[in-house]
Amino acid sequence: MKVFNGIQEALVLALMLVSMLVIFYVNIDWTYKIGIAIIVLAIIFLSTLAAALLRQQRETKQVQV
C-alpha cells in the first residue's frame, strides 16, 4: 500500500537527510542531537499517519457514494 505521493515522499526524504547531516556533522551537544532526532521521527510518524488516514477517508467516501 502506497501511503505517500511524490511530493510528500520527497519532503520526508529531505527532512531525513537534513536531520542526519545535523546529527552527525554539526558540533552541538548530544542532548540537542537527541532532541532533533526525536522531533524528526515524530514528524515522519505523524505525516505517515495523517496520509494514511486521509487515504482511508477518501476510500470510505468513494464507497458511500
Buried (B, 14 or more C-beta within 10 A) or exposed (E): EEBBEEEBEEBBEEBEEEBEEBBEEEEEEEEEBEEBBEEBEEBBEEBBEEBEEEBEEEEEEEEEE
